[in-house]
Amino acid sequence: MLILVGIHPPKRETFDLATRTNTDPKGVVRDVDVYAVQPWGLYMARPAPGRAQFHYLESWLLPALNLRVTVFHFNPGHERDQDFYLDVGVYTAGPHAWHSEDHYVDLVLRTGRQVAVADVDELVLALQEGLLSRADGERAIRTAVDTVEALARHGYDLDSWLNTVGITLTWRAA
């Protein structure tokens, strides 16, 4: 069992469409190769310099679902048994920039097989320490549960589920 001592505040990012940059939770500004805005969300594709585990990432921010869906392009020797990584949070669209606030709970999807829930302990600790409101905590739990149920109903197939709510995600080959 993992015991956490202290917890970080919710991670916040900025996705600046005008400058084609992504400012990560630590304030590091990274260039973005592609931004694409759709009625249901924002797509971002960018290199991940300095990361041992992966060299490129692609994400869709889906505000109506309170989800960020990411595909990591892993470096040799760092591959993980996952197809999609889903962050639960709040994703806010703006005319020139989008913003995200991660609410700790993550889902790891293995298409056609299973979805695993991670970091609930971080959510609980953040709530205990007052870093997240009760309403945000409840939304995070509801989002995770609703997402797990939807994925299970659709055979753990993200595209199958999202197509039923009018969302079609596209990915580049990197």
DRENBAGU-523764 format. One line per 10 residues: number of its first residue (from 0); for each residue x, y, z of N, C-alpha, C, O, CB. Coordinates in Angstrom, 3 decimals, padded with zeros to 6 digits. Glycine has a CB too. Layout:
<rs>
NUM	X:Y:Z:X:Y:Z:X:Y:Z:X:Y:Z:X:Y:Z  ...
</rs>
This chain:
<rs>
0	000.835:-001.180:000.000:000.000:000.000:000.000:000.882:001.246:000.000:001.836:001.346:000.771:-000.951:-000.004:001.213  000.557:002.172:-000.855:001.284:003.427:-000.957:000.707:004.419:000.042:-000.505:004.627:000.090:001.219:003.993:-002.397  001.568:005.022:000.830:001.132:006.044:001.771:001.704:007.371:001.298:002.920:007.529:001.190:001.584:005.714:003.238  000.828:008.318:001.020:001.249:009.625:000.543:001.434:010.576:001.715:000.616:010.609:002.635:000.232:010.192:-000.455  002.496:011.335:001.676:002.725:012.367:002.671:002.669:013.695:001.934:003.541:013.994:001.118:004.100:012.170:003.424  001.652:014.484:002.217:001.461:015.729:001.489:001.028:015.451:000.061:001.216:014.349:-000.455:002.741:016.560:001.502  000.462:016.433:-000.554:-000.017:016.265:-001.925:000.118:017.609:-002.633:-000.008:018.669:-002.018:-001.505:015.748:-001.958  000.370:017.545:-003.911:000.491:018.760:-004.713:-000.883:019.355:-004.997:-001.878:018.631:-005.017:001.225:018.466:-006.030  -000.945:020.649:-005.212:-002.218:021.261:-005.643:-002.609:020.697:-007.005:-001.779:020.086:-007.678:-002.102:022.826:-005.710  -003.854:020.892:-007.420:-004.257:020.403:-008.745:-003.323:020.954:-009.824:-002.961:022.131:-009.812:-005.724:020.803:-009.052
10	-002.947:020.086:-010.744:-002.058:020.494:-011.837:-002.862:021.289:-012.861:-003.937:020.874:-013.294:-001.381:019.254:-012.507  -002.315:022.435:-013.233:-002.975:023.309:-014.198:-002.074:023.489:-015.424:-000.854:023.613:-015.315:-003.313:024.687:-013.556  -002.717:023.499:-016.590:-001.988:023.720:-017.841:-002.707:024.763:-018.678:-003.910:024.982:-018.539:-001.838:022.401:-018.635  -001.938:025.400:-019.550:-002.490:026.334:-020.521:-002.128:025.844:-021.909:-000.995:025.440:-022.170:-001.966:027.781:-020.282  -003.102:025.888:-022.784:-002.942:025.482:-024.173:-003.203:026.726:-025.018:-004.353:027.052:-025.314:-003.918:024.289:-024.560  -002.132:027.419:-025.406:-002.242:028.706:-026.080:-002.283:028.493:-027.589:-001.278:028.154:-028.214:-001.068:029.633:-025.692  -003.463:028.698:-028.156:-003.652:028.467:-029.581:-002.927:029.517:-030.421:-002.431:029.210:-031.505:-005.137:028.463:-029.917  -002.863:030.749:-029.929:-002.252:031.843:-030.685:-000.743:031.653:-030.828:-000.188:031.884:-031.902:-002.545:033.180:-030.009  -000.085:031.238:-029.760:001.375:031.069:-029.811:001.790:029.626:-030.094:002.977:029.326:-030.224:001.995:031.525:-028.500  000.806:028.743:-030.188:001.042:027.302:-030.394:002.017:026.754:-029.357:003.017:026.113:-029.680:001.586:027.039:-031.814
20	001.679:027.037:-028.083:002.479:026.529:-026.973:001.571:025.862:-025.951:000.359:026.077:-025.924:003.296:027.665:-026.315  002.200:025.045:-025.112:001.541:024.362:-024.003:002.396:024.630:-022.766:003.569:024.260:-022.716:001.369:022.802:-024.278  001.793:025.278:-021.772:002.504:025.533:-020.531:002.105:024.463:-019.539:000.940:024.363:-019.156:002.203:026.956:-019.978  003.085:023.653:-019.117:002.789:022.521:-018.240:002.629:022.978:-016.791:002.842:024.152:-016.489:003.899:021.463:-018.340  002.254:022.062:-015.888:002.004:022.443:-014.493:003.202:023.067:-013.777:003.031:023.765:-012.777:001.563:021.244:-013.731  004.399:022.822:-014.278:005.591:023.395:-013.642:005.985:024.725:-014.276:006.997:025.320:-013.903:006.759:022.415:-013.730  005.185:025.188:-015.234:005.470:026.458:-015.884:006.374:026.367:-017.091:006.768:027.388:-017.653:006.071:027.371:-014.916  006.710:025.146:-017.498:007.564:024.956:-018.674:006.705:025.139:-019.922:005.655:024.513:-020.068:008.251:023.539:-018.664  007.169:026.005:-020.814:006.452:026.282:-022.056:007.048:025.421:-023.166:008.253:025.447:-023.415:006.523:027.800:-022.425  006.179:024.660:-023.825:006.624:023.761:-024.890:005.918:024.127:-026.199:004.744:024.499:-026.210:006.347:022.275:-024.514
30	006.663:024.011:-027.291:006.071:024.243:-028.602:005.140:023.092:-028.958:005.404:021.935:-028.632:007.165:024.408:-029.677  004.054:023.428:-029.628:003.050:022.453:-030.043:003.086:022.335:-031.562:003.084:023.343:-032.268:001.625:022.860:-029.548  003.120:021.108:-032.058:003.102:020.879:-033.507:001.727:021.154:-034.094:001.600:021.805:-035.131:003.525:019.443:-033.825  000.691:020.649:-033.416:-000.662:020.735:-033.955:-001.658:021.047:-032.842:-001.651:020.421:-031.783:-001.046:019.423:-034.666  -002.499:022.018:-033.106:-003.735:022.235:-032.346:-004.873:022.103:-033.339:-004.773:022.598:-034.462:-003.755:023.650:-031.616  -005.938:021.453:-032.949:-007.145:021.378:-033.770:-008.345:021.502:-032.848:-008.481:020.753:-031.880:-007.200:020.046:-034.597  -009.206:022.447:-033.156:-010.403:022.676:-032.345:-011.594:022.043:-033.051:-011.823:022.266:-034.240:-010.644:024.203:-032.102  -012.341:021.257:-032.302:-013.582:020.655:-032.774:-014.696:021.091:-031.833:-014.413:021.578:-030.738:-013.475:019.090:-032.843  -015.939:020.933:-032.225:-017.035:021.343:-031.335:-016.977:020.651:-029.967:-017.441:021.211:-028.974:-018.374:021.047:-031.997  -016.419:019.454:-029.910:-016.387:018.694:-028.661:-015.066:018.805:-027.913:-014.974:018.343:-026.776:-016.670:017.256:-028.943
40	-014.019:019.414:-028.527:-012.770:019.453:-027.793:-011.597:020.035:-028.553:-011.725:020.553:-029.662:-012.428:018.106:-027.364  -010.453:019.928:-027.910:-009.195:020.444:-028.447:-008.193:019.308:-028.556:-007.984:018.549:-027.610:-008.635:021.584:-027.559  -007.576:019.206:-029.729:-006.513:018.234:-029.968:-005.178:018.962:-029.911:-005.032:020.066:-030.435:-006.701:017.512:-031.341  -004.201:018.320:-029.261:-002.845:018.841:-029.202:-001.872:017.704:-029.469:-002.037:016.597:-028.957:-002.559:019.508:-027.830  -000.850:017.991:-030.279:000.235:017.035:-030.522:001.547:017.794:-030.391:001.745:018.849:-030.994:000.108:016.349:-031.941  002.447:017.216:-029.575:003.730:017.900:-029.376:004.818:016.918:-028.968:004.538:015.852:-028.420:003.593:018.998:-028.315  006.070:017.296:-029.246:007.197:016.500:-028.749:007.275:016.594:-027.231:006.713:017.503:-026.620:008.526:016.970:-029.386  007.972:015.653:-026.646:008.180:015.632:-025.184:009.680:015.580:-024.913:010.200:014.553:-024.478:007.446:014.403:-024.514  010.376:016.689:-025.171:011.829:016.675:-024.987:012.217:016.461:-023.528:011.562:016.951:-022.608:012.435:017.976:-025.494  013.298:015.716:-023.352:013.813:015.496:-022.002:013.099:014.418:-021.220:013.436:014.185:-020.059:013.745:016.750:-021.244
50	012.127:013.754:-021.810:011.402:012.681:-021.123:012.016:011.337:-021.482:012.115:010.994:-022.660:009.896:012.704:-021.491  012.419:010.588:-020.496:013.009:009.277:-020.757:011.964:008.277:-021.233:012.252:007.421:-022.070:013.697:008.751:-019.504  010.746:008.385:-020.700:009.719:007.389:-020.972:009.082:007.518:-022.362:008.791:006.511:-023.007:008.652:007.486:-019.929  008.868:008.754:-022.820:008.188:008.928:-024.097:008.762:010.148:-024.825:009.313:011.060:-024.208:006.658:009.083:-023.888  008.615:010.138:-026.160:009.174:011.213:-026.972:008.124:012.127:-027.585:008.450:013.192:-028.108:010.012:010.632:-028.057  006.869:011.714:-027.520:005.801:012.483:-028.158:004.501:012.179:-027.448:004.308:011.076:-026.937:005.693:012.159:-029.677  003.594:013.168:-027.414:002.281:012.916:-026.840:001.216:013.629:-027.645:001.443:014.682:-028.241:002.231:013.360:-025.375  000.051:013.014:-027.638:-001.133:013.568:-028.276:-002.252:013.544:-027.246:-002.430:012.554:-026.537:-001.524:012.769:-029.572  -002.996:014.623:-027.166:-004.106:014.686:-026.213:-005.319:015.339:-026.840:-005.212:016.218:-027.696:-003.696:015.448:-024.953  -006.481:014.881:-026.386:-007.753:015.534:-026.657:-008.314:016.002:-025.328:-008.447:015.208:-024.396:-008.752:014.579:-027.396
60	-008.649:017.292:-025.228:-009.366:017.818:-024.077:-010.847:017.775:-024.426:-011.275:018.329:-025.439:-008.894:019.280:-023.706  -011.623:017.113:-023.577:-013.052:016.921:-023.819:-013.845:017.545:-022.670:-014.197:016.847:-021.719:-013.394:015.406:-023.969  -014.131:018.848:-022.743:-014.760:019.551:-021.616:-016.084:018.962:-021.152:-016.317:018.872:-019.947:-014.978:020.968:-021.986  -016.954:018.560:-022.067:-018.273:018.051:-021.673:-018.180:016.748:-020.890:-019.090:016.406:-020.136:-019.140:017.842:-022.902  -017.073:016.017:-021.071:-016.896:014.743:-020.373:-015.950:014.858:-019.178:-015.739:013.880:-018.461:-016.374:013.695:-021.337  -015.377:016.048:-018.958:-014.387:016.252:-017.889:-013.200:015.305:-018.033:-012.690:014.777:-017.045:-015.040:016.057:-016.516  -012.764:015.097:-019.282:-011.674:014.159:-019.552:-010.627:014.759:-020.483:-010.917:015.584:-021.349:-012.225:012.875:-020.156  -009.408:014.308:-020.263:-008.313:014.509:-021.213:-007.862:013.113:-021.608:-007.509:012.306:-020.748:-007.116:015.376:-020.596  -007.871:012.828:-022.887:-007.455:011.524:-023.404:-006.093:011.697:-024.059:-005.924:012.542:-024.938:-008.505:010.941:-024.421  -005.117:010.895:-023.628:-003.756:011.035:-024.133:-003.233:009.711:-024.668:-003.492:008.640:-024.121:-002.833:011.561:-023.038
70	-002.484:009.829:-025.762:-001.699:008.725:-026.291:-000.239:009.136:-026.126:000.184:010.181:-026.621:-002.063:008.401:-027.808  000.514:008.310:-025.432:001.951:008.522:-025.266:002.686:007.667:-026.290:002.351:006.499:-026.487:002.414:008.177:-023.811  003.671:008.242:-026.929:004.530:007.497:-027.848:005.814:007.198:-027.083:006.710:008.034:-026.967:004.815:008.306:-029.192  005.866:005.977:-026.568:006.930:005.574:-025.655:008.244:005.318:-026.370:008.277:004.896:-027.526:006.520:004.340:-024.900  009.313:005.584:-025.657:010.650:005.249:-026.139:010.894:003.758:-025.919:010.306:003.163:-025.016:011.739:006.104:-025.417  011.753:003.150:-026.733:012.068:001.730:-026.553:012.515:001.446:-025.116:013.321:002.170:-024.531:013.165:001.293:-027.547  011.965:000.376:-024.584:012.291:-000.022:-023.221:011.406:000.601:-022.159:011.490:000.236:-020.986:013.696:000.321:-022.935  010.548:001.546:-022.564:009.656:002.213:-021.603:008.188:001.988:-021.953:007.314:002.650:-021.393:009.954:003.717:-021.556  007.910:001.079:-022.857:006.547:000.829:-023.284:005.689:000.409:-022.083:006.171:-000.228:-021.146:006.517:-000.254:-024.383  004.421:000.780:-022.135:003.464:000.389:-021.092:002.281:-000.301:-021.746:001.948:-000.044:-022.903:002.992:001.625:-020.262
80	001.660:-001.174:-020.989:000.492:-001.893:-021.476:-000.733:-000.994:-021.332:-001.557:-001.168:-020.435:000.295:-003.233:-020.705  -000.823:-000.040:-022.235:-001.970:000.870:-022.246:-002.140:001.424:-023.644:-001.180:001.566:-024.401:-001.792:002.022:-021.217  -003.383:001.733:-023.970:-003.666:002.362:-025.252:-003.989:003.840:-025.080:-003.583:004.678:-025.886:-004.820:001.651:-025.947  -004.728:004.146:-024.015:-005.115:005.521:-023.738:-004.987:005.788:-022.248:-005.231:004.914:-021.416:-006.554:005.800:-024.223  -004.600:007.017:-021.934:-004.508:007.478:-020.548:-005.504:008.623:-020.410:-005.414:009.616:-021.132:-003.029:007.932:-020.164  -006.441:008.492:-019.498:-007.491:009.492:-019.334:-007.325:010.192:-017.995:-007.330:009.558:-016.940:-008.890:008.846:-019.439  -007.179:011.512:-018.056:-007.107:012.337:-016.855:-008.486:012.920:-016.594:-009.132:013.441:-017.503:-006.037:013.467:-017.001  -008.929:012.829:-015.351:-010.191:013.423:-014.939:-009.894:014.840:-014.454:-008.956:015.055:-013.687:-010.896:012.567:-013.824  -010.692:015.796:-014.899:-010.478:017.167:-014.469:-011.493:018.111:-015.065:-012.574:017.707:-015.495:-009.093:017.615:-014.831  -011.123:019.384:-015.083:-011.962:020.415:-015.683:-011.169:021.027:-016.825:-010.018:021.426:-016.652:-012.396:021.505:-014.631
90	-011.791:021.097:-017.986:-011.152:021.583:-019.201:-012.006:022.716:-019.750:-013.188:022.537:-020.043:-010.974:020.436:-020.259  -011.390:023.883:-019.883:-012.124:025.092:-020.218:-011.640:025.659:-021.544:-010.451:025.915:-021.735:-011.979:026.133:-019.108  -012.587:025.849:-022.452:-012.270:026.393:-023.770:-012.283:027.914:-023.723:-013.090:028.526:-023.023:-013.265:025.878:-024.829  -011.373:028.506:-024.483:-011.351:029.947:-024.661:-011.064:030.253:-026.113:-010.640:029.369:-026.857:-010.307:030.611:-023.740  -011.285:031.480:-026.529:-011.079:031.805:-027.943:-009.615:031.716:-028.385:-009.328:031.400:-029.540:-011.596:033.190:-028.219  -008.693:031.996:-027.460:-007.273:031.985:-027.814:-006.467:030.983:-026.998:-005.355:030.618:-027.381:-006.691:033.360:-027.633  -007.024:030.541:-025.876:-006.318:029.586:-025.014:-007.337:028.725:-024.279:-008.436:029.168:-023.944:-005.390:030.323:-024.000  -006.934:027.478:-024.042:-007.722:026.561:-023.232:-006.951:026.334:-021.944:-005.735:026.516:-021.891:-008.006:025.207:-023.985  -007.678:025.934:-020.904:-007.047:025.704:-019.608:-007.528:024.368:-019.050:-008.645:023.922:-019.313:-007.364:026.864:-018.619  -006.646:023.747:-018.270:-007.018:022.484:-017.637:-006.655:022.522:-016.163:-005.700:023.177:-015.746:-006.327:021.294:-018.333
100	-007.453:021.793:-015.390:-007.151:021.557:-013.979:-007.382:020.077:-013.727:-008.513:019.593:-013.777:-008.036:022.459:-013.020  -006.302:019.372:-013.458:-006.348:017.926:-013.237:-006.891:017.642:-011.837:-006.457:018.250:-010.858:-004.937:017.290:-013.419  -007.837:016.717:-011.754:-008.440:016.370:-010.467:-008.021:014.981:-009.989:-008.819:014.225:-009.434:-009.952:016.442:-010.568  -006.756:014.673:-010.219:-006.033:013.558:-009.607:-006.377:012.175:-010.152:-005.460:011.401:-010.427:-006.284:013.565:-008.158  -007.635:011.832:-010.320:-008.023:010.478:-010.727:-007.669:010.268:-012.193:-007.940:011.121:-013.038:-009.542:010.236:-010.492  -007.058:009.118:-012.484:-006.682:008.761:-013.846:-007.256:007.391:-014.190:-007.505:006.558:-013.318:-005.141:008.767:-014.013  -007.455:007.189:-015.479:-007.944:005.906:-015.979:-006.975:005.424:-017.052:-006.592:006.183:-017.942:-009.407:006.026:-016.546  -006.586:004.168:-016.959:-005.671:003.571:-017.929:-006.472:002.540:-018.719:-006.939:001.543:-018.169:-004.411:002.916:-017.224  -006.620:002.795:-020.013:-007.448:001.940:-020.860:-006.592:001.013:-021.699:-005.655:001.433:-022.378:-008.341:002.784:-021.760  -006.942:-000.258:-021.632:-006.367:-001.295:-022.487:-007.508:-001.764:-023.381:-008.362:-002.548:-022.967:-005.731:-002.499:-021.643
110	-007.504:-001.270:-024.611:-008.623:-001.460:-025.521:-009.030:-002.929:-025.628:-008.205:-003.820:-025.828:-008.272:-000.919:-026.893  -010.337:-003.137:-025.486:-010.901:-004.470:-025.604:-010.704:-005.353:-024.393:-011.204:-006.477:-024.365:-010.326:-005.135:-026.767  -009.970:-004.859:-023.366:-009.657:-005.704:-022.214:-010.123:-005.138:-020.891:-010.847:-005.806:-020.154:-008.196:-005.937:-022.149  -009.715:-003.902:-020.572:-010.040:-003.378:-019.250:-009.691:-001.908:-019.128:-008.965:-001.346:-019.948:-009.319:-004.166:-018.180  -010.225:-001.308:-018.089:-009.831:000.033:-017.689:-009.480:-000.034:-016.203:-010.215:-000.625:-015.412:-010.975:001.089:-017.976  -008.370:000.565:-015.835:-007.926:000.587:-014.441:-008.015:002.016:-013.915:-007.667:002.968:-014.613:-006.471:000.035:-014.304  -008.478:002.153:-012.694:-008.582:003.454:-012.036:-007.339:003.656:-011.178:-006.937:002.762:-010.432:-009.887:003.555:-011.172  -006.733:004.841:-011.290:-005.503:005.130:-010.544:-005.636:006.456:-009.796:-006.430:007.323:-010.161:-004.283:005.170:-011.497  -004.846:006.582:-008.755:-004.649:007.830:-008.016:-005.855:008.321:-007.232:-005.972:009.517:-006.964:-004.243:008.883:-008.954  -006.752:007.418:-006.861:-007.863:007.796:-005.980:-007.307:008.259:-004.632:-007.875:009.144:-003.992:-008.855:006.602:-005.787
120	-006.199:007.660:-004.208:-005.566:008.070:-002.944:-005.145:009.537:-002.994:-005.249:010.249:-001.994:-004.342:007.182:-002.639  -004.678:009.984:-004.139:-004.300:011.391:-004.279:-005.520:012.298:-004.169:-005.458:013.355:-003.541:-003.589:011.625:-005.619  -006.626:011.886:-004.776:-007.865:012.659:-004.688:-008.316:012.782:-003.235:-008.663:013.873:-002.782:-008.973:012.005:-005.537  -008.311:011.679:-002.512:-008.740:011.683:-001.108:-007.861:012.618:-000.283:-008.365:013.405:000.519:-008.696:010.254:-000.520  -006.565:012.531:-000.479:-005.650:013.383:000.271:-005.848:014.860:-000.089:-005.820:015.719:000.792:-004.198:012.962:000.007  -006.045:015.157:-001.370:-006.285:016.540:-001.794:-007.553:017.086:-001.150:-007.597:018.248:-000.744:-006.389:016.628:-003.328  -008.582:016.253:-001.057:-009.820:016.676:-000.390:-009.580:016.915:001.095:-010.049:017.908:001.652:-010.926:015.623:-000.582  -008.853:016.008:001.735:-008.553:016.164:003.160:-007.773:017.442:003.439:-007.976:018.091:004.465:-007.769:014.963:003.667  -006.877:017.803:002.515:-006.029:018.971:002.730:-006.654:020.256:002.184:-006.032:021.317:002.230:-004.678:018.749:002.086  -007.889:020.162:001.666:-008.583:021.345:001.190:-008.064:021.900:-000.118:-008.295:023.069:-000.425:-008.508:022.391:002.209
130	-007.370:021.089:-000.895:-006.839:021.540:-002.178:-007.881:021.470:-003.294:-007.698:022.042:-004.369:-005.630:020.710:-002.555  -008.954:020.774:-003.025:-010.025:020.593:-003.996:-011.336:020.705:-003.240:-011.449:020.207:-002.120:-009.909:019.216:-004.748  -012.312:021.343:-003.827:-013.609:021.481:-003.163:-014.335:020.139:-003.147:-014.032:019.236:-003.927:-014.474:022.554:-003.866  -015.281:020.037:-002.255:-016.098:018.812:-002.183:-016.829:018.585:-003.508:-016.932:017.453:-003.981:-017.123:018.901:-001.013  -017.336:019.673:-004.104:-018.049:019.555:-005.383:-017.115:019.041:-006.479:-017.506:018.190:-007.278:-018.650:020.918:-005.795  -015.875:019.558:-006.517:-014.917:019.081:-007.515:-014.541:017.625:-007.271:-014.384:016.854:-008.218:-013.661:019.953:-007.506  -014.398:017.247:-006.007:-014.101:015.861:-005.671:-015.222:014.923:-006.090:-014.981:013.848:-006.640:-013.847:015.727:-004.185  -016.446:015.346:-005.822:-017.594:014.530:-006.220:-017.679:014.420:-007.739:-017.970:013.347:-008.267:-018.896:015.122:-005.658  -017.427:015.524:-008.444:-017.446:015.489:-009.912:-016.382:014.534:-010.437:-016.626:013.793:-011.389:-017.226:016.902:-010.494  -015.207:014.547:-009.824:-014.131:013.656:-010.262:-014.534:012.190:-010.096:-014.312:011.372:-010.988:-012.841:013.943:-009.473
140	-015.121:011.873:-008.961:-015.554:010.488:-008.718:-016.652:010.096:-009.690:-016.607:009.014:-010.275:-016.045:010.314:-007.268  -017.638:010.966:-009.866:-018.733:010.669:-010.808:-018.202:010.498:-012.229:-018.636:009.602:-012.953:-019.796:011.793:-010.775  -017.269:011.352:-012.627:-016.686:011.243:-013.966:-015.975:009.913:-014.131:-016.150:009.235:-015.144:-015.712:012.399:-014.231  -015.180:009.535:-013.150:-014.451:008.267:-013.235:-015.414:007.088:-013.321:-015.252:006.212:-014.171:-013.521:008.099:-012.024  -016.406:007.064:-012.452:-017.365:005.957:-012.434:-018.155:005.913:-013.738:-018.301:004.851:-014.343:-018.324:006.089:-011.234  -018.666:007.068:-014.173:-019.436:007.113:-015.416:-018.592:006.668:-016.611:-019.087:005.978:-017.502:-019.976:008.528:-015.654  -017.324:007.060:-016.627:-016.436:006.692:-017.731:-016.140:005.201:-017.722:-016.160:004.560:-018.773:-015.130:007.483:-017.655  -015.868:004.646:-016.556:-015.625:003.202:-016.455:-016.857:002.434:-016.912:-016.745:001.465:-017.662:-015.251:002.805:-015.006  -018.029:002.865:-016.461:-019.271:002.184:-016.871:-019.483:002.273:-018.380:-019.834:001.277:-019.014:-020.483:002.790:-016.139  -019.275:003.455:-018.961:-019.462:003.633:-020.407:-018.485:002.768:-021.193:-018.861:002.130:-022.176:-019.287:005.111:-020.796
150	-017.236:002.751:-020.758:-016.242:001.922:-021.454:-016.587:000.432:-021.339:-016.443:-000.315:-022.306:-014.832:002.185:-020.882  -017.034:000.010:-020.174:-017.412:-001.401:-019.995:-018.577:-001.762:-020.917:-018.574:-002.830:-021.530:-017.792:-001.683:-018.517  -019.574:-000.876:-021.018:-020.732:-001.134:-021.890:-020.327:-001.246:-023.358:-021.027:-001.879:-024.149:-021.774:-000.023:-021.728  -019.212:-000.639:-023.723:-018.765:-000.636:-025.114:-017.521:-001.495:-025.320:-016.715:-001.233:-026.213:-018.488:000.786:-025.568  -017.373:-002.515:-024.491:-016.282:-003.479:-024.666:-014.909:-002.869:-024.492:-013.948:-003.317:-025.117:-016.369:-004.106:-026.019  -014.802:-001.857:-023.654:-013.531:-001.146:-023.406:-012.942:-000.585:-024.689:-011.730:-000.599:-024.906:-012.514:-002.082:-022.745  -013.840:-000.090:-025.528:-013.457:000.513:-026.798:-013.806:001.997:-026.743:-014.978:002.365:-026.820:-014.168:-000.194:-028.002  -012.797:002.842:-026.610:-012.998:004.281:-026.464:-013.758:004.864:-027.644:-014.723:005.605:-027.455:-011.661:004.986:-026.313  -013.336:004.540:-028.853:-013.991:005.094:-030.043:-015.456:004.699:-030.114:-016.313:005.518:-030.447:-013.272:004.634:-031.304  -015.743:003.435:-029.800:-017.128:002.961:-029.825:-017.998:003.783:-028.882:-019.093:004.209:-029.249:-017.196:001.472:-029.445
160	-017.507:004.003:-027.666:-018.273:004.802:-026.703:-018.413:006.247:-027.170:-019.522:006.781:-027.204:-017.602:004.761:-025.324  -017.301:006.883:-027.530:-017.346:008.305:-027.880:-018.195:008.564:-029.115:-018.827:009.616:-029.220:-015.943:008.832:-028.107  -018.219:007.623:-030.049:-019.070:007.797:-031.224:-020.542:007.901:-030.853:-021.310:008.561:-031.553:-018.867:006.646:-032.190  -020.946:007.257:-029.757:-022.356:007.327:-029.335:-022.721:008.693:-028.772:-023.904:009.014:-028.650:-022.646:006.256:-028.292  -021.728:009.499:-028.429:-021.995:010.858:-027.910:-021.501:011.920:-028.901:-021.307:013.079:-028.534:-021.308:011.060:-026.523  -021.300:011.513:-030.155:-020.972:012.465:-031.205:-019.541:012.944:-031.242:-019.257:014.011:-031.788:-021.832:013.616:-031.078  -018.629:012.169:-030.668:-017.216:012.550:-030.645:-016.405:011.528:-031.440:-016.491:010.322:-031.206:-016.688:012.655:-029.180  -015.622:012.039:-032.381:-014.709:011.198:-033.151:-013.309:011.733:-032.980:-013.000:012.835:-033.433:-015.104:011.150:-034.652  -012.461:010.960:-032.330:-011.079:011.365:-032.100:-010.204:010.872:-033.240:-010.394:009.771:-033.757:-010.565:010.828:-030.748  -009.237:011.707:-033.625:-008.267:011.314:-034.634:-006.878:011.470:-034.018:-006.660:012.306:-033.142:-008.417:012.171:-035.946
170	-005.960:010.657:-034.490:-004.584:010.638:-033.972:-003.626:010.626:-035.146:-003.936:010.106:-036.218:-004.336:009.403:-033.043  -002.477:011.198:-034.931:-001.456:011.172:-035.971:-000.515:010.009:-035.705:-000.473:009.480:-034.594:-000.676:012.515:-036.027  000.220:009.620:-036.693:001.224:008.583:-036.523:002.546:009.293:-036.202:003.045:010.086:-037.002:001.342:007.666:-037.815  003.104:008.998:-035.026:004.375:009.648:-034.659:005.394:008.601:-034.307:006.530:008.935:-033.970:004.189:010.625:-033.480
</rs>
